[in-house]
Structures are given as C-alpha cells and as structure tokens.
C-alpha cells in the first residue's frame, strides 16, 4: 500500500517543495499492519512516531530534488516551460524528471516484500508509473492526490489495483 502524505506547506503556497521532515495531521496514521514500512530518509523520525512503528528510510523514496529551485514560487522559476516539458532538463543542483522517475523505479524494482510506503504524492505517482512500465512523460497524464491511498501488488511483476483513493 502507498499512502500519499498531505501536501507540504510550500506546495499549498504554489512553491516547489524542499526536502525536509514532513508535517503529519493529528489523529495518527490511518493504516496499520502489513509488513515493512518505508519512507524517505528525512521523514523516518516523524513518521515512526506518527505511525507507532519503525520506518525504514530509503533514498529511492525521497522527494524530487529541485536543487536551487526548491522553495521557489512556480511563477518565479526561470525556465518553467522547459522544466515541465522536457523530462531530461535538470534544474540547477537538482534532478531531472527522468532521473527522479528512474530513481523511484529502481526502488520498486528492488522491492521484494509487501508493506506500506508513506511518501509524497509525487513519489506515489512515480511508483505507479514504474509499476505500469511508463516513463517520466507519463507523469503529466496521471494525478495522485495528496492524502490518498494507492495499491500495488506483485505477481510475476508489479500491478496497480488502486490509484489515489481517499484515505
């Protein structure tokens, strides 16, 4: 199961996210059980406390690295059209959409056990795209809402059974 965490404050404000500890809503984690639990390394402390279980941090599940553009308002991004339209474009000090998708896809390819993944909606989208055998260009055609649930299953390959269902 993949749980897309709530939007980070900067995203709600129209800015590109910055890697850092995620903020979680009150009331505790809405899912339980089900094997190993994974997240981005920077979120292990917060999410382990919130879920009441030990999270395993993996760099493959980290937020897209926007480099010098992290925290920048979208209207101020110098080359927004190229950034959005060219999956190979790398923002200064960051990672391209193709690089992000490849990183997330490598994590899924190496995953051999069931469990729960708590990450940003962008990372969940990347996992779904990887399960479908897609590439970074597919990200513009797939919406995954923050604070939603998606499910991937494995039988001779990854399959998608649910995408972006309400939590």
C-alpha positions in Angstrom: 0.0 0.0 0.0 1.2 3.5 -0.8 -0.1 6.4 1.3 0.4 9.8 -0.3 1.1 12.2 2.6 -0.6 15.6 2.9 0.8 18.4 0.8 3.8 20.2 2.2 3.1 23.8 3.1 5.2 25.2 0.3 3.2 23.2 -2.3 -0.1 24.7 -1.0 1.6 28.1 -1.4 2.5 27.4 -5.0 6.2 26.7 -4.4 8.3 23.8 -5.3 8.9 21.5 -2.3 12.1 21.4 -0.3 13.4 18.1 1.1 12.9 18.0 4.8 10.8 16.5 7.5 7.2 16.1 6.6 4.3 17.5 8.7 1.6 15.0 9.5 -2.0 15.6 10.5 -3.3 14.9 14.0 -5.0 11.7 14.9 -2.3 9.2 14.0 -1.7 7.1 10.9 -4.9 5.8 9.2 -3.3 2.5 8.1 -1.8 -0.3 10.2 -0.1 -3.7 9.9 1.0 -5.2 6.6 4.8 -5.9 6.8 7.6 -3.5 6.5 7.1 0.3 6.4 9.2 2.6 4.1 9.6 6.3 3.7 12.1 9.0 2.6 15.2 9.0 5.0 14.4 12.6 6.1 11.0 11.5 7.3 11.9 8.4 9.4 11.7 10.2 12.8 8.4 12.0 12.3 6.7 9.1 10.6 7.9 6.4 13.0 6.4 8.4 15.9 3.2 9.2 14.0 2.6 5.5 12.9 3.9 3.9 16.1 6.2 1.6 14.1 9.7 1.8 12.9 10.0 3.2 9.4 12.8 2.2 7.0 14.2 5.2 5.2 15.4 4.8 1.6 16.8 7.4 -0.7 14.9 5.9 -3.6 11.7 7.2 -2.0 12.9 10.7 -1.4 11.1 13.8 -2.7 12.0 15.0 -6.2 15.2 17.1 -5.7 14.6 20.6 -7.2 18.0 21.9 -6.2 18.3 25.7 -6.1 14.7 25.9 -7.2 13.4 24.2 -4.1 11.1 26.6 -2.2 10.8 28.9 -5.3 7.4 30.1 -6.4 6.3 28.4 -9.6 5.8 31.9 -11.2 9.5 32.7 -10.5 11.0 29.5 -11.9 13.3 30.8 -14.7 12.6 28.2 -17.3 9.3 26.7 -16.3 8.1 25.6 -19.8 11.3 23.6 -20.3 11.2 22.3 -16.8 7.7 21.0 -17.2 8.0 19.9 -20.9 11.5 18.3 -21.0 11.9 15.3 -18.8 15.7 15.4 -19.3 16.0 19.0 -18.1 17.9 19.3 -14.8 17.3 22.4 -12.5 20.5 23.8 -11.0 21.7 21.4 -8.4 18.6 19.2 -8.8 17.4 16.2 -10.6 15.5 15.8 -13.9 12.0 14.3 -14.1 13.6 11.3 -15.9 16.2 11.0 -13.1 13.5 11.1 -10.5 11.4 8.5 -12.2 14.4 6.3 -12.7 15.3 6.5 -9.1 11.8 5.7 -7.8 11.5 2.9 -10.4 14.8 1.3 -9.3 13.4 1.3 -5.7 10.3 -0.5 -6.8 12.2 -3.0 -9.0 14.4 -3.9 -6.0 11.5 -4.2 -3.6 10.7 -7.9 -2.9 8.3 -7.7 0.0 4.9 -6.3 0.8 4.4 -3.4 3.1 3.4 0.2 3.5 5.1 3.2 1.7 4.4 6.7 3.2 5.7 9.3 0.8 4.7 12.4 -1.2 2.1 12.2 -3.9 4.8 12.7 -6.5 6.7 9.7 -5.3 3.5 7.6 -5.3 2.8 8.7 -8.8 6.4 7.6 -9.7 5.8 4.2 -8.2 2.5 3.7 -10.1 4.2 4.8 -13.3 7.1 2.4 -12.7 4.6 -0.5 -12.0 2.9 0.3 -15.3 6.2 0.3 -17.2 5.9 4.0 -18.0 8.4 6.8 -18.2 8.7 10.4 -16.8 6.5 11.8 -19.6 3.6 9.8 -18.2 3.6 11.9 -15.0 1.8 14.7 -16.9 -1.1 12.3 -17.5 -1.5 10.8 -14.1 -2.8 12.6 -11.0 -2.2 11.3 -7.5 -3.9 13.4 -4.8 -2.1 14.2 -1.6 -3.6 12.3 1.4 -4.7 9.4 -0.8 -4.1 5.6 -0.9 -2.8 3.6 -3.9 -2.2 -0.1 -4.0 0.4 -2.1 -5.9 0.5 -5.9 -5.9 3.2 -8.2 -7.2 2.6 -11.4 -9.1 5.2 -12.0 -11.8 5.6 -8.3 -12.0 4.1 -5.2 -10.4 0.4 -4.5 -10.9 -1.7 -1.4 -10.0 -5.0 -2.2 -8.3 -6.0 1.2 -6.8 -4.8 4.8 -7.5 -5.5 7.9 -5.4 -8.4 6.6 -3.4 -9.4 8.8 -0.5 -7.9 7.9 2.9 
